[in-house]
């Protein structure tokens, strides 16, 4: 390979380095130049994850790891990755095989559109021309959806990205750089993005990040002591904070009717998923206002979210136990039902139910439901029939059936089990019927056609569901273009 002996400039993207090498190489065509320098004329030059890092490392005689950390956007995307995923992704970049990184880092799954443009700052162009004699592409300007130069606080100028065209920013000095007022939230977004990339916050502990988010949410009244967030309120807060200042494409992708069902709650309820850095940036900006405040909370272990009421308190009985004991004592002593109920401070109907549950003989007035009728009602209730169906069959009121049911708690427990088994049978049958007709159906197709049955089994019968569904598609085979 021919050596072009160019020095890599501060914060220069690797794409910019290749373009400058092409312009100074003297090779007549870009295809021949790329073939000679990179070994192939058909690689994607402008990418967040370049596949030609080994070639540039050999050309510049710099460590490939150093190039990744200082001249690519990998630190920006790796900030909230787990150590294992970050290590595998870096190894992939070092080997020059970066085709599947968009899928591995879930950039495709996050459904945020990628901007197809180069960006430069006019003031940075003037400085580069004076210091180095050439204007080049800076990594901090290429951060996703950044609109402002984080150093000079000027609007960035965009140029359309063309796959085959090797281009640089304007090489003309601009004497009068227009300065217009920039919204504070736009500046905040650019500052957070730049700090996230420059500070190289790789492999943050996800559980600690979640604690910091929950602590801030609780302080703002958007989270309970048990860690349950007020989803609608948080969505309204973060929408009001960011929506008017974000680019239209990004705002629509995050806050449209479909996306708002998932974001921002997914940050808390799916903490170990690989979310796009922008989603974390918006949360940090809304909750903390700066990355330094977030990192201070992250490093200070005294700021730790503690679940105060993680165990649900037991429901208080409708009638205190002391009243029930007083009622039973009165009944055992021979008091009438009304006298015992008055003494215990409960209703006559409740006193009657307690007496029958504990086998206390009471004098009851003649009523329509005789002994054999009550036996028939109990038999039907044991079979799991609804109370309105039993009342219709026995030609009595629903209240009379429910009053009889309260006297036998064991039957109530049996009915709950029967209802569960009947519902499980119905949902299993729906899934098996669909799979019998579509034996090659994926899990997504099952969710589309028998979604209610799938959701119920996922919550209550997961082991059976996974035994009967098709196997999960391996991650390395997802989102791959054919």
N, C-alpha and C positions, 0 to 999 in steps of 0.2 A: 504494500500500500504506500502510495506517495505521501510524504509529510508536507503539510501546508504551513506549519510553524506559526500559528496564530495564538495570541494570548487570550485567555478567557477573561472577559471584563466583569467588574463587580455586578452581581445580581443579574447577569445576562442569562437568558434562556438558552438551552442547547440548540433550539431551532435557529435562534439569532446567530449563534456561533457557526452553524452549518451554512447559513446564508452568506455571512461575511467571508467564510472560506471559499464559497463558490464564486463570489464577485472578484476575489483576488487570485483565484487559481489559474486563470487563463485558459481553462478547459472550455471548448466551444459550446457545449450543450450541458444542460443541467442533468440530463440522463447519464451522460458519460461521467460527469463529476461525481454524482451519487454512487455510481457503480464503482468508481475508483476509491472514494473515501469511505463509504459505508458498506461496500460489498454487495449492494442491491440498489436498483433504481426504483423499487416499488414499495417503499416503506412509508408509513404515515409520519411525515416530518413534524407537523404541528400537533402535539398531543400532550396531555397532562402527564402521561407516563411514556416517555420516548423509549423506543426499542433499540436505539443505537447508542446507549450509554457506554458499553464496552469499547466501541470504536472511538468515541470522543475521549474516553479516559486514556486510551492508547495514544491518541493524537496529541493531547495536552500534557500527558505524563502526570496526570492527577489521579488520585484514588477515586474509584467509581463510587464508593460510599460518600465521599465528600461532594462529588457532583450531585448525587441524589439529594443530599441535605441542603445544598446551597444554590443549586441551579435548576431545580425542578419544583413542582407543586406537591410532591409526595409528602413532605412534612405536614402540609395543610390537611391532606386527606387522611393521614395516619394518626392525627392527634387523638382521636377517640376510638382507635382500633384496639383490640386485645393484643397482648404481646405475641401470641401465636400467629394471628393473621398478619400482623405487621412484619414479623420475621419472614413468613412465607412470601409475602408480597415484595419485600425488599430483595429476597433471593431471586424472585422472578425477574425483577428489573435488572439485577446484576448479570443475569444470564442472557439478557436481550430478548426475552420472551414475554412481552407485556400485553399480548392480545386479550387475555382473559381477565385482566385486572379490573376492568369496569364491572364485570359480573361478580368477581370475588369480593370487591369492596362495596357491592350492592348499589353502585351508582346508577345502574339501569333500573333496579328495583325501586329506588327512591322516587323515580318519575319526575325528576327536575330537569327541564330542557337545558341542553348545553348551548351556550352562546358560540356562534361560529364567526368570531371576529378577533382581530389583533387590536390592542389598545396601547396608546402612548401618551405621555404628559408633555405638553409643549415646553415647559420649563426644564424638564429633564432632558429634552432634545437639545436645548441651548447649552446646557451644562456639559452633556456628552460630547457635543461638537467642539467645545472649547478645550476639554481635557483630553479627549481621545481621538478627536478628528472624525468621529463617526457616531451617529445615533443608532441605538440598538434597542431590542425589546427587553424590558425589565420583567422579572418574575412577579414582583408585587403588583404590577399593572394588569397581569393576566389572571388574577384571582377571580373565580366565578362571580359574576354580577357586581364586581367592584366598579363604581362609576367615578371615583375621585382618587387622585394621587395622594397617598397617605403622608407624603413628605411636604408637598407644596400646596395641598388643598385646592387643586385646580381640577376642573372637569377633564376627564380623559377623552381623547379623540379616538374614535373607532375606525378601523379599516376592515373591509370584508375579507374573510379568510378563503383563499383559493388553494386547492390541493396541490396543483402543479406549479403554482407561481411562488418563487422564492423572493420575498420582499422584506424591506426594512422600513422603519418609520421615515417621515419626511427628513431630508438632509439639509434643510434650509433654516438658517437662523431666523427666529421670529422676534422682531424688535418689541412689538407690543403684544404681550400675552393678555387676552381679555380676562378680567376677573369679575365673576358674578357671584352673588350670594348663594351659598350652598346650604341646604337644610341640615340641621344638626344630626338628624337620624341617618342621613346619607353618609355624613362624615363618620358617625359612630360605626356604621356597618363596615366601611372601608378600613377603619382603624382596627376593629376586632378581627377582620379577615387577615390583615397584614400581621398583627401580633400573633395570631394563631399559627401563621406560617413561619414567621421569623424566630419565635421562641422554641419551636420544635418540641411541642408537648406530646411526645410519642408515648403511647402505652399508659395513658391515665387509667387509674383503677376505676372500673365502671361502677362498682358498688359505692365508692366514695363520691363520685360525680353525682350519683342518684341522691345520696344524702344531702349534698350541697343544694341540689335543686329543691328537694322536699323542704329543707330548712327555710329557703327563701320563699317558697310558696306558702308555707305555714305562717311566716312573718307577714306576708301580704294578705292573709286571710283566704287563700285559694286552696288550702289543703287542710284536712282534718288531722287530729293527733294520731290517727291510726294509719296515715299515709294514703288516704283516699282523696284524690283531687276533685275540686269542683270544676268539672270539665267544661261546662258551658261558660262559666265565669272566666276561667283561664283563657279560653278561646277568644272571648270578647276583649279581654285585656291585651293579649298579644296581637290581635288584629288591629285594635285601635292604636297600639304603639308603633307598628311597623307598616301596615298595609299601604298607607298613602305615600310612603317614601321608597318602596321597593319597585324595581322594574316590573312592568305589567306582566311579562311572561312568568316571572318568579312568583308574583303575588297571586296570579290565577292558579298556578300549580299548587300553591300551599293552602290557599283559602277559598277555593271553589267549593261547591256543594258536596262534591265527592271526597275531596281531600280533608275537609274540616271534620269529617267523621273520624279521622285517625290522628291528625296533628293538631295540637302539640301533645296530646295525652300519650302518644306512642313513646315519647321520650322517657316517661315515667313507668309506663306499664310494660314496655319492651326495652329495658335498659341494656340488654346484652345484644340487641340487634345492631346492625351496622348502619347507622343513620348518616345521612349526608352532613358534612360539617356545617353547612348553612343552617340546618335545623337546630344545631347546638348553639350557633352564633346568635340566632334570633332569641333563643331562650335566655342565654347569658346576658344579652343586651337588655332584655325586658326585666329580668330579675335582679341583675347586679349593676348594669350600666357601664361596666368596664371589665376587661379580662383580668386585670390585676386584683380587683376586689373578689372575683370568683376564685382566683388562685390563692388568695389569702385565706378564704374560707376553706378551700380544698386542703391547704397545708396545716391549718389550725385544727387539730383534732378535738378541741373543746367544742367546736361547732359541729355537733353530731345530732342527727335527727333521731329522736327516741320515740318509739311508738308507745304512747301512754296507755291506750286502751286497745291493744292488739287482740285481746280475748273479749269476745262479745259478752256483755253482762247478761246474767240470767234474767229472764223475764219475771217480773214480780207477779205473783198470783193475783187473780182478780179480787180474792178475799183473803185477808191475812190468815196465817195458820192458827193464830191465837183464837180468832173468831170461830174457825172450824172446830177447834177443840172444845170451846165453850158450848157450841151448838150440840156436839155429840154428847157432852156431859149432861146437858139438859134433857136430851132425848133418852139417854140411858136411865136417867132418874125418873122417867115416866111423865115428863111434861108433854103437853100437846105440841103438834107441829107449829101452830101459830105462836104459842107461848115461847117455845125454844127459839124460833126465828126472831121474835121481838127482843128476847133477852140477848141474843148474839149480835143483833143489829144487821141481819141479812134478810133477803127476800124469802117468801114462803116457797117459791119455786126452787131457789137454790137449796134451801133446807130440805126439801123433798128429795132432790137429787142426791145430796150427801147421805141422807137416811137410807135410800135404796142401795147406794154403793156400799154402805157398811152393814147391810143386812138388818137394819133397825125396823121392826114392825111398827107401822103407823096405821091409824084409822083413816081411810080415804073415803070420800064420797063416791057414790055410784057414778061411773063414767062410761063413755061409749066403748072404749077399748077394754075388752075383757081379756082374761088370761090367754085364751087360745089365739086371740087376735094379736096380742103382743108377741106371742111365740112366732106367729107367721111373719110379723114385721121383722123380728130379730133374725129369722132365717134368711129373709131377703137381703137384709143389711149385711149379713155375713158373706153373701155372694157378691157384694160389691155394687149392688144396684143403687142408683141415685135416690136421694130422699124424695124428690118430687115424683119419681116413677113409683116408688113404694106407696106414697100417699095416694097417688091416682089409682093404683091397683087395689088398695084397701079402703078406698073411699073415705079418707080422713084428711085432716089438715097436715101440711108439711111441718107445722110447729109441733104437733103431737108426735110425729115420727122423730123429729130432732130432739124433743124432750126425752123420749125413750132412749135415744142413742147416747145422750149424755150420762145415762145411768150405767152404761157399760163401756168404760174406757178401753177395755181390751178389744172390743169390736172396732172402735175408732182406729186403733193401731193396725188391726188386720185390714181394714178398708184402705188405709194409706198404702200398705204393701201391695194390695190387689190393684190399686190404681197405677202404681209404679210398674208392675209387671205387665198390665194391659198396654200401657203407653210404650213400654220397651218392645213388646211384641209387635205393636203397630208400626213403630219406626224401623225396627229390624226388617220387617216384611217389606216396607217401602224400598229400603236400600237393596235388599236381596233381589227384589223383582226387577229393579233397574239394572243391576249387575248381570242378571240372567239374560237380559236382552242386549246389554252392551258389556261383554266380558272383558274388553280392552279399555274400558273407560278410565280416565285419569281421575285423581282426587278432585281436581278443579271441576271436571264435568259432573261428578257426583254432587258437588256443592251447588252447581248451577241448576240441576234438575230436581234434586230432592234435598234442598238446603235445610228445611226445618228438621227433617229426620237426621241429617248429618250433624247439625248443631246440637240436637238433643243427645245423640249418642256420643258426641265428642265430650260433652260435659258429664254424662252419667254412665256411659258404657264404652269408654275409650279402648280398652283392651280388645273387646269383640270387634269394634270398628276397624282397628288397624289389622286385625287378623284376616278380615274379609276384603279390605281394599287393596288396590294394586300398590306395589312398593313405591316409595318416594323417589322422585327423579333426582339423581345426584346433582349437587350444586354445580360441578364443572360442566354439566351438560345443559344448564339453563341459559336462556337468553342468547344462545349461540346462533349466529346467522348460518343458514344453510346455503 
